Amino acid sequence: MHHLPRKAVVPAAGLGTRLLPATKAQPKEMLPLVDRPAIQYIIEEAVSAGLDDILVITGKSKWSIEDHFDKSFELEKHLESSGKIEELDLVRSISDLAELHYVRQGEPLGLGHAVSMAKQHISGEPFAVLLADDIMISDHPLLSGMMQLYGEQQCSVLALMEVPSQDISLYGCVSYEPTENAEIVRVTGIVEKPDPDEAPSNFAVIGRYIFTPEIFDCLDKTKPGRNGEIQLTDAISLLLKQQPIFGYVVKDGRFDVGTKIDYLTAIVELALVRDDLGPQFLAILTEIVSRFEDKPSARTPRERMSHAMSEIMRKLEHKPKSK
């Protein structure tokens, strides 16, 4: 019988090519979302779900991730001597978030390879994987729900989201059987980035997983595929032959901040739900959109931006604010 996971793995070795040139000299995981780097949201999500032992898989030029979560004695001393106690507490809280460990992925050999590097640290326990690109902004705590499901079923759990058919080729995709709970399905098969006309469903695997330690044996048996990369999806397919796997379905609130449009949208959503920024920011967005309300056939970049903002505003119009 497995106990509940207490460890998490955060793969953060990618090059961030979709966000160039911003990621040429800094990790994509350190790009700010309002006033925190993206990876801090990931770590905070893990901690909120009870995962306080976190291994970050890094790569070349990712040293700033470690620096961010480390103590900064010079900065702390400056803030203390300046009487900036609120800022001092904020900086100190970052280094106290969790027990963080780091290992470097020397070669870009795929997500499966990155996860396999956690084997020694995991030491035969169940664990969670949180992809650093995927920011979850939702009133419903996805990871906590997955942890509860693991506790009930004692087997691996995948986060799933229904996506448009034309987008399914960007994801791992599952076939499934429904259960009595609409949020939970039983996974019967999984394929990596299928063509839309060959996809077994529109349920895509998104960046949250809970695995039993048997996934490492499956990763060891997984042969490199396209570009010499070891696909995590292929290892999950092997794992499915050994144990049941469940899918936890989330409907919204997920943003792939490795893409420009989701990165921008996440910033807007995160700012709007903050009590200290939301009201003023909403007023600014409303004023921007109102300038172009009567121009439905916008063509200039600024007008296109306005229409995009208008779509965001409509989505968020009735969203409750929270801290």
C-alpha positions as CSV (number, residue, x, y, z in Angstrom):
1,M,0.0,0.0,0.0
2,H,1.4,3.4,-1.1
3,H,1.1,6.4,1.2
4,L,0.2,9.7,-0.3
5,P,2.9,11.4,-2.3
6,R,5.0,13.9,-0.5
7,K,7.6,14.6,-3.3
8,A,7.2,16.5,-6.5
9,V,9.3,16.7,-9.7
10,V,9.4,19.9,-11.7
11,P,11.0,19.5,-15.2
12,A,12.5,22.9,-16.1
13,A,15.3,22.2,-18.5
14,G,13.6,23.3,-21.8
15,L,15.1,26.0,-23.9
16,G,12.0,28.1,-24.2
17,T,12.3,28.6,-28.0
18,R,8.6,29.6,-28.4
19,L,9.3,32.7,-26.3
20,L,12.4,33.9,-28.1
21,P,14.0,36.4,-27.9
22,A,12.9,36.9,-24.3
23,T,14.4,33.5,-23.3
24,K,17.7,33.9,-25.1
25,A,19.5,34.9,-21.9
26,Q,17.1,33.9,-19.1
27,P,15.1,30.8,-18.4
28,K,11.5,30.8,-19.5
29,E,10.6,29.6,-16.0
30,M,11.9,32.9,-14.6
31,L,9.7,35.1,-16.8
32,P,7.5,37.2,-14.6
33,L,3.8,36.7,-14.2
34,V,2.8,40.0,-12.6
35,D,5.4,40.1,-9.8
36,R,6.5,36.5,-9.4
37,P,8.4,34.2,-11.8
38,A,6.4,31.5,-13.4
39,I,8.1,28.7,-11.6
40,Q,7.2,30.2,-8.2
41,Y,3.5,29.6,-9.0
42,I,4.4,25.9,-9.7
43,I,6.3,25.5,-6.4
44,E,3.5,27.2,-4.4
45,E,0.9,24.9,-6.1
46,A,2.9,21.9,-5.0
47,V,3.3,23.1,-1.5
48,S,-0.4,23.9,-1.2
49,A,-1.2,20.3,-2.2
50,G,1.1,19.0,0.6
51,L,4.2,18.3,-1.5
52,D,7.1,19.9,0.4
53,D,10.0,17.9,-1.0
54,I,10.6,19.2,-4.6
55,L,13.2,18.2,-7.2
56,V,13.7,20.6,-10.0
57,I,15.2,19.2,-13.2
58,T,17.3,22.1,-14.6
59,G,19.6,22.5,-17.6
60,K,22.3,24.8,-18.9
61,S,21.9,28.5,-18.0
62,K,19.2,27.8,-15.4
63,W,21.2,29.0,-12.4
64,S,18.8,31.9,-11.8
65,I,16.1,29.4,-10.7
66,E,18.3,28.2,-7.9
67,D,19.3,31.7,-7.0
68,H,15.6,32.8,-6.8
69,F,14.7,30.1,-4.2
70,D,18.0,30.5,-2.2
71,K,18.6,32.9,0.6
72,S,19.9,36.4,-0.4
73,F,21.9,37.7,2.5
74,E,22.9,41.0,0.9
75,L,19.4,41.8,-0.2
76,E,17.9,40.8,3.2
77,K,20.4,42.9,5.0
78,H,19.7,45.9,2.8
79,L,15.9,45.6,3.3
80,E,16.3,45.2,7.1
81,S,18.6,48.2,7.4
82,S,16.2,50.2,5.3
83,G,13.2,49.3,7.4
84,K,11.4,47.6,4.6
85,I,10.0,44.8,6.8
86,E,7.2,43.8,4.5
87,E,9.6,43.3,1.6
88,L,12.0,41.5,3.8
89,D,9.4,39.0,4.9
90,L,8.4,38.4,1.3
91,V,11.9,37.7,0.2
92,R,12.5,35.4,3.2
93,S,9.3,33.5,2.6
94,I,10.5,32.5,-0.9
95,S,13.5,30.6,0.4
96,D,11.3,28.9,3.0
97,L,8.7,27.6,0.6
98,A,9.8,24.0,0.5
99,E,12.8,21.7,0.6
100,L,14.2,22.2,-2.9
101,H,16.7,20.0,-4.7
102,Y,18.2,20.3,-8.1
103,V,19.6,18.0,-10.8
104,R,20.8,19.0,-14.2
105,Q,19.6,17.3,-17.4
106,G,22.8,17.4,-19.5
107,E,21.2,16.7,-22.8
108,P,17.7,17.6,-24.2
109,L,16.5,14.0,-24.4
110,G,12.8,14.6,-23.8
111,L,10.4,14.8,-20.9
112,G,10.6,11.1,-20.2
113,H,14.4,11.3,-19.7
114,A,14.0,14.4,-17.4
115,V,11.5,12.5,-15.2
116,S,13.8,9.4,-15.1
117,M,16.5,11.5,-13.6
118,A,14.4,11.8,-10.4
119,K,14.6,8.0,-9.7
120,Q,17.3,8.2,-7.0
121,H,15.6,11.1,-5.3
122,I,12.1,9.6,-5.3
123,S,13.4,6.4,-3.6
124,G,10.5,4.1,-4.4
125,E,7.7,6.5,-3.4
126,P,4.7,7.8,-5.3
127,F,5.3,11.3,-6.5
128,A,3.8,14.2,-8.5
129,V,5.2,15.8,-11.7
130,L,4.3,19.4,-12.4
131,L,5.4,20.8,-15.8
132,A,6.8,24.3,-15.4
133,D,5.0,25.6,-18.5
134,D,1.6,24.8,-17.2
135,I,0.1,27.4,-14.9
136,M,-3.2,26.5,-13.2
137,I,-5.5,29.4,-12.4
138,S,-8.7,28.0,-11.1
139,D,-10.9,28.1,-8.0
140,H,-10.8,24.3,-8.1
141,P,-7.5,23.0,-6.9
142,L,-6.5,20.4,-9.5
143,L,-3.5,18.9,-7.9
144,S,-5.2,18.5,-4.5
145,G,-8.1,16.7,-6.3
146,M,-5.6,14.4,-8.0
147,M,-3.9,13.7,-4.6
148,Q,-7.3,12.7,-3.2
149,L,-8.0,10.4,-6.1
150,Y,-4.6,8.8,-5.7
151,G,-5.4,8.2,-2.0
152,E,-8.7,6.5,-3.0
153,Q,-7.3,4.4,-5.9
154,Q,-3.6,3.9,-5.1
155,C,-2.6,4.2,-8.7
156,S,-1.3,6.7,-11.2
157,V,-3.4,9.8,-12.1
158,L,-3.2,12.0,-15.1
159,A,-4.6,15.5,-15.5
160,L,-6.9,15.8,-18.6
161,M,-8.5,18.6,-20.4
162,E,-10.8,18.5,-23.4
163,V,-9.3,20.5,-26.3
164,P,-10.6,21.3,-29.8
165,S,-10.0,18.5,-32.4
166,Q,-7.6,20.6,-34.4
167,D,-5.4,21.1,-31.3
168,I,-5.2,17.4,-30.1
169,S,-2.0,16.8,-32.2
170,L,-0.1,19.1,-29.8
171,Y,-0.7,16.8,-26.8
172,G,-0.7,13.3,-25.5
173,C,-4.2,12.0,-25.9
174,V,-6.1,9.3,-24.1
175,S,-8.9,6.8,-24.7
176,Y,-11.0,6.3,-21.7
177,E,-14.0,4.9,-19.9
178,P,-16.3,7.2,-17.9
179,T,-17.0,6.6,-14.2
180,E,-19.9,7.7,-12.0
181,N,-18.0,10.9,-11.3
182,A,-17.9,13.3,-14.3
183,E,-14.5,14.6,-13.2
184,I,-12.9,11.2,-13.2
185,V,-12.3,8.7,-16.1
186,R,-10.5,5.4,-16.4
187,V,-7.7,5.7,-18.9
188,T,-7.7,2.7,-21.4
189,G,-5.0,3.9,-23.8
190,I,-2.6,6.8,-24.6
191,V,-0.9,8.1,-27.7
192,E,1.5,11.0,-28.3
193,K,0.4,13.8,-30.6
194,P,-2.1,11.9,-32.8
195,D,-3.5,13.4,-36.0
196,P,-7.0,14.7,-35.4
197,D,-8.6,12.1,-37.5
198,E,-6.8,9.3,-35.6
199,A,-7.2,10.7,-32.1
200,P,-9.1,8.3,-29.7
201,S,-10.7,11.3,-28.0
202,N,-10.4,15.0,-27.4
203,F,-9.0,14.5,-23.9
204,A,-5.5,15.9,-23.8
205,V,-3.0,15.1,-21.1
206,I,-1.9,18.4,-19.5
207,G,1.0,19.2,-17.2
208,R,0.1,17.4,-13.9
209,Y,0.7,13.8,-13.1
210,I,0.9,11.5,-10.1
211,F,2.9,8.4,-10.6
212,T,3.6,5.2,-8.6
213,P,7.3,4.4,-8.6
214,E,6.8,1.7,-11.3
215,I,6.9,4.5,-13.9
216,F,10.7,4.4,-13.6
217,D,10.9,0.8,-14.8
218,C,8.7,1.7,-17.7
219,L,11.0,4.7,-18.5
220,D,14.0,2.4,-18.5
221,K,12.2,0.2,-21.0
222,T,11.1,3.1,-23.3
223,K,13.2,3.5,-26.4
224,P,14.0,6.9,-27.8
225,G,11.6,8.1,-30.4
226,R,11.5,11.2,-32.6
227,N,14.6,13.4,-32.3
228,G,16.1,10.7,-30.0
229,E,13.8,11.8,-27.2
230,I,12.3,9.5,-24.6
231,Q,8.6,10.2,-24.5
232,L,6.8,10.1,-21.1
233,T,3.7,9.2,-23.0
234,D,5.3,5.9,-24.2
235,A,6.3,5.0,-20.6
236,I,2.7,5.7,-19.4
237,S,1.5,3.3,-22.1
238,L,3.7,0.6,-20.6
239,L,2.6,1.5,-17.1
240,L,-1.0,1.1,-18.2
241,K,-0.4,-2.6,-18.9
242,Q,0.7,-3.1,-15.2
243,Q,-1.9,-1.0,-13.3
244,P,-5.1,1.0,-13.7
245,I,-4.6,4.7,-14.5
246,F,-7.2,7.3,-13.8
247,G,-7.7,10.7,-15.4
248,Y,-8.8,13.8,-13.5
249,V,-10.7,16.1,-15.8
250,V,-10.3,19.9,-15.5
251,K,-12.4,22.2,-17.7
252,D,-10.5,25.5,-17.6
253,G,-7.9,27.5,-15.8
254,R,-4.9,26.0,-17.5
255,F,-2.4,28.2,-19.4
256,D,0.6,27.1,-21.3
257,V,2.9,30.0,-20.5
258,G,5.5,28.7,-22.9
259,T,3.3,30.2,-25.6
260,K,3.0,34.0,-26.1
261,I,-0.8,34.2,-26.0
262,D,-1.3,32.0,-22.9
263,Y,1.6,33.9,-21.2
264,L,-0.2,37.2,-21.8
265,T,-3.6,35.8,-20.8
266,A,-2.2,34.3,-17.6
267,I,-0.8,37.7,-16.6
268,V,-4.2,39.3,-17.2
269,E,-6.1,36.7,-15.2
270,L,-3.6,36.7,-12.3
271,A,-3.7,40.5,-12.1
272,L,-7.5,40.7,-12.2
273,V,-8.0,38.3,-9.3
274,R,-5.7,40.2,-6.9
275,D,-7.4,42.6,-4.5
276,D,-4.4,45.0,-4.7
277,L,-4.3,45.2,-8.5
278,G,-7.6,43.8,-9.9
279,P,-9.9,46.9,-9.6
280,Q,-7.5,49.4,-11.1
281,F,-6.3,47.0,-13.7
282,L,-9.8,46.2,-14.7
283,A,-10.5,49.9,-15.2
284,I,-7.5,50.2,-17.4
285,L,-8.5,47.3,-19.5
286,T,-12.0,48.5,-19.8
287,E,-10.8,51.9,-21.0
288,I,-8.5,50.4,-23.6
289,V,-11.2,48.2,-25.0
290,S,-13.8,51.0,-25.0
291,R,-11.6,53.0,-27.5
292,F,-12.2,50.3,-30.1
293,E,-15.7,49.0,-29.4
294,D,-17.1,50.5,-32.6
295,K,-14.4,49.0,-34.8
296,P,-15.3,45.3,-35.3
297,S,-13.0,44.9,-38.3
298,A,-9.9,45.9,-36.5
299,R,-6.8,45.6,-38.6
300,T,-3.9,47.4,-36.9
301,P,-1.9,45.5,-34.2
302,R,-3.2,47.8,-31.5
303,E,-6.8,47.2,-32.6
304,R,-6.2,43.4,-32.7
305,M,-4.8,43.7,-29.2
306,S,-8.0,45.5,-28.1
307,H,-10.2,42.8,-29.6
308,A,-8.2,40.1,-27.8
309,M,-8.6,42.0,-24.6
310,S,-12.3,42.2,-25.2
311,E,-12.5,38.5,-25.4
312,I,-10.6,38.1,-22.2
313,M,-12.9,40.6,-20.5
314,R,-16.0,38.7,-21.5
315,K,-14.6,35.5,-20.1
316,L,-13.6,37.2,-16.8
317,E,-16.7,39.5,-16.4
318,H,-18.4,37.2,-13.8
319,K,-15.3,35.6,-12.3
320,P,-15.2,36.2,-8.5
321,K,-12.1,38.0,-7.2
322,S,-10.0,36.4,-4.5
323,K,-6.6,37.0,-2.9
